Amino acid sequence: MPSAPGNAGAAEPTRGIDLARAALTQARAQARTRHDLRQDQDRARRGLKRSGSGPDDRDPQPLRQIMGRLVSERGWQTPAAVHGVLQRWPEIVGAALAANCRPERFEDGELVVRAESDNYATHVRWLAPKLLARLNQELGDGTVTYIRVLGPAQERRRGQWRAQP
């Protein structure tokens, strides 16, 4: 029985073309839903997010921010701070002393300083408490616990007139 002319929107379409058009619309909606779902699953699997109007992690980042995040993730805060201070060695100890002694390494709270002469090695040993306080002021309390001062590195020469042990 044909539908009444006043109920055209409320009743099911009865003609073949109307049935086909409704089926096509429903199939397109289902395909769109499946396609969107599949794309979301692919993005989730690859770790991608949908882009929005605001900034996110995929935007270009300043190098300082990236390096800061890398240093904190790897636990390099103390070594980075120590090496930054050691780059400013002449400012900390003075130009005259920095010209004759240099820091060699920092491990486990111990700073090793190499002097060019025994006189400067003695002078740095004498200044060690003040130097230790200044370094800990720059780096944070307890970062440097001991300063070892080494004299000049000299080769031991063995000649023909050496006494036998």
Disulfide bonds with the S-S distance in Angstrom:
none
